[in-house]
Amino acid sequence: MPFTLKKHKAIVGKKIQIFLIQELGIEPKVGQRLTSKGRIFDENMNTINTGDTIPTEYIYIAVFEGATRGLKPLIEFNDFAIFDKPTNLMVHPISKNTPYSLLDEIRYHFGEDANLIHRIDAETSGLIIVGKNKKSEIELKDMFQEKKYHKSYLAIVQGKIKEEIKIDKGLDREGLAIGVRMKVCDDGKESVTIIKPIKYNKEKDLTLIEAIPLTGRQHQIRVHLHSIGHTILGDPIYGIDDVNAENYLNKTLSEEDRFKVTKSHRLWLHANYLEFTFKDITYKIFSKNKDIYKEFK
């Protein structure tokens, strides 16, 4: 999301938070957030902190402004919208220097009060719910905490899965070389995934499956499938050595090497279906992205 500095005529010697409220009409809690996060600067680009007085004639406020690259919501309602996210798109910027993320499109279409309700990995494609205002954001996020959503994913996995499997294995951080990597363990957080085979490709030794997570742990589907010997095609963290996994995370793994070690250019995991009830209306949403079916052929 682009990081823009907005210039404002200031009053030298005035307390920054009083100035923000009285002269710029910024709500106290918003002003507090801006100063606490170091987003206000004087003319010399020195940070103006909470409680400081304004030292220069002008101040600069750093704001994030959403920019579009043409991605539109799959469907939109009064309080929320759903995006069908493509692969290789982060849902949220990881720093002020992140050039583009799904949040750009969200803020571009619906304004600064719109926000993500949940997240999926950058390479995972598929459905994402967006709250269009603060009230709906809180309500929809509470529903996620209370597990009031039914979610279903599609994935292409290595090897043949013949019948439905229930994977009931606790998850915890691996705590070794790859910091984001998770592991199955007896004393980990409860994690349950239902795996249903759809079709087997004998020539490629790949199975197209439906994965239904009954809990919502980090990397849950990826770790569970890897734990039973059916790693997701293209997974750059599970099923490969630490060196290549670290190179992937550091963005130093070439496309050629990525393909060699994971057998694909992307992670073939897709958030395909969402079902939930909001304000007494039940919504059943399917993704329109068919890339995973094309890849499986």
N, C-alpha and C positions, 0 to 999 in steps of 0.2 A: 504494500500500500504506500503510495507516495507520501513523503514526509515534507510538508510545506510550512514555511515560516511566514506568518501573517504579521505585518507591521502595524503598530498602533501609536498614535500620538499620546504621550504619557504626561504625568504631572510629577515633576521631580520632588522627592521628599515625601510623597504620599505612600502609605502602607500598600503593598502590592494587592493584598486581598480586598482591602477597602476600595481600591481603584477598580479592580475587576468587577466588583458588585455595583458600585455607584456609577462608574463611567461607561463600562462595557455591558452592563446588564447580565453578567454571568452569575449563575446560581452559586451560593456559597460552597456547596459540596463539589461542584464542578471546578471552581477556582482552587479549592483545597487539593483536588486530584491533580490539577495542572502543576501546581507548585511542588507537591510532594514527589511527582514523577520527573521533575526537572525539565519541564517543557516551556518555561518562560525565561527569556534572555534579555539582557540590556543591549545597548548598541555595540558593545565590545564582545558580544557573544558569551558573556559571563552569566551563569545561571542565577536567577532571582528566586530565592527560597522563601518558604512560609515565614512570615513575620518581618521580612526585609522591607526596606523603603526603596522606592524607585530611584536609581542613581542617574538616569539619562533621560533625554527629551523623548525618546522613542523606546518602545519595548517590542519584542518579537514573541509571538506565541506559536509553538509548534503544534500543528493540527494534522490529522490523517484525513486525506480526502480520497474517497473511493473513485477508481477509474475503471471504465469498462473495456473489455476486449471482445465484447459481443456475446458473452454468455448470458442467457436469459433464464428466468425461473421456468421449471417444467410446468408448474401449476401454482396459482396464487389465490389466496382467500383473504378475508378481511383482516385476520389477526396473524396469519403466518403464510409462508410460501415454502415451496420445496424446489431445490435445485437438483439437477442430475449431473453431478460433478464428473468431469473427465479425469482420466488418470494423470499423474504427474502435475497435480495442482494442489498446493498446500491450502488448507482451509483457513489458516490464520497466519499472519506474518510472524516470523520468529525474531525479527529485529526491525529497527527503523529503516534498515537498508533493504528489506525484502521488497523486490520490485512489484510483485503482484501476487495476490492470493484470492481465494473465494470471497473473503471479507470485502475486497474491493468491489466486487459485483453486488454484494449485499448492501453496502452503504451507498453505492451508486444508484441502485434501484429504489431503496426504501429509506435512506437517510441514516443519520448517526445513531438513532435509537434502535435500529435493527441489529440483531445479533444471532450468532449460531446457537442452536439448542444442543447439539452434540457434534462430535468430530469423528472423522475417519482419516486413516493414514493418507499421505500425499499420493501414493501410487494406487490406493484402493479407489475405484471409481464407484459412482452410484449416488443414492438418494441422501440428501441432507435437509433437515428441517431448519427453517429460519423464523425466529420470532420478529414480527414487524414493529413491535413496540415493547416497552419495558414490562408492562403488565402481562402480555401474552408470553414473553420470554420467561418470566418467573413461573407461570403456570405450566408451561410446556416442559421446562427443566425439572420441575417438581415431579411431573409424570415420569420422566426418565429415571429419576432417583427411586421412584416407587415401582419401577419396572412395569409400567402400564402401556408399553409398546410391544408389538409383535414385529420382529425384524427377521428378514431372511436374506441370505447372501448366496451368490453363485461363485463357484471356484473351479479352476482346473488343477487337479492334483496328480502327482506322479504315482504310477502303479494302478492296480485294479482294486476297486472297492465293490464288493458283490452285493452287500446288503446294508440295511440301515444300522448305524452304530450310535450309541450314546456314550460320549466321552465325558466322564465325571472325574476330573483331575484338578486338584488345587494348583493355583499359579502364584509365583512369586518372582521377584527380580533375580536374575542369575548372579549378579554381583561380581562378575569376572571382567574380562577384557572389554566386552561390548556392553556398555552401560544400559542401553535400552532393551537388551535382550531379556526375555522372560524364560522361566523354566517350570516344568511340572514338578510338584513335590507334595508329599502327604500333609505337611503343615501349612501349605499355602492357602490363599483365599479361595473359597468355594467357587468352582467354575464348571459349567455344564454346557456342552454343545451337542446338538443332534445333527448327524451327518446322513444325508440321503443320496444314494447314487442315482444319477439320471441317465448317463450313457458312457460306455467304455469305448475308447479308440485303441484297438489292438495293435495297429501299426505303430502308433506313437507311445503306447503303454501309458495312456493318460485317461483319467476319469473326470467327467463333468459332474459336479455334485452340488446339492443344495445344503447349506450350513445354516442351522438355526441356533443362535446363541441364547441360552436361557439366562445367562448372566452377562455382564458387560465389562470384562477385564481387558486391560491393555494387551493387544496382539492375541487375544484369546483364540480365535479361529486358527490363526497361523501356528501358534504353539501347539494346540491340541492336535491338529492334523500332522504336524511334524513329529509329535510324540508317538503316533501310531504308524510311522513310516510312510506317510503320504504327504510329503511337503508340497506346498502350493507351487505350481510352476512359476518361475521367475522370482522367487523370494530371495532377496539379497541379504537377509540377516539370518534366517534359519536354514540349516542344511548345507551351509558353506563354511569354509574355514574363517578364522578370526581376522586374518590379514585382509582378505577380500571384503569381509563385512565392514571392517573399519575403513577401508578405502572407499567403499560405497557411502558410508556415513560422512566421510570427509570430502565427498564429491571428487575423488581422484581415481575412481575405478572407470576405466574406459568402457565405451559401449561394447567393444569387441570382447573385452575380458568379462564384462557383465554377462554377455550372452554365453560365453564358454562355461562359466561356473554356475549359472542359474537356468540356462537353456531358454531364456527369453529376454526381451528388452524391458519387460515390466512385470509387476506382481499381478497375477490373474485372480484377483479377488474383487467382487462386485456387489455392492449393496443394492439388491434387486427389488425388495418389497418392504413396505411399511404399512402397518395397520394400528390405528389408535382411535380412541374416542375423545373428542374435545367439544365441550359445551353441548353434550347430548347428541352429537353427530359423529358417526363412525366413518372414518376415512380409510380407504384401501387403495394404496398407490403403488403402481408398478413402474419400474424404470423403462425408458424407451431405448436405452443404449444396448445395442446388440453385438458389440465388439467381441464379447466373450464367446458367443456362439460361432462367430466367424473364425476366431482363433482355433476353436476346438475341431473344426472340420479338417 
